[in-house]
Amino acid sequence: MALMITEDCTACDACKPVCPNEAIEAGDPIYIIDPLRCTECVGAEDEPQCKLVCPADCIVQHPDFVETPEELQAKYEGLHG
């Protein structure tokens, strides 16, 4: 399941540099996670790095992108070949 950033985002920029898939970008006014690039850090880390560094605790599961760990791993491998 991909992650998404809620309206509580403070646009602090903590999440963007820690994303191994470059799935996070600055939006207007909050940051946005590209669900087609987000693997919840499966393949790179043990847990989502953006959630670890987010001081606003505004990163949640994206309800429209439900994926198994195996699907997330395959997506990661497709992104990093």
Secondary structure by P-SEA (a helix, b strand, c coil): cccccccccccccccccccccccccccccbbbbcccccccccccccccccccccccccccccccccccaaaaaaaaaaacc
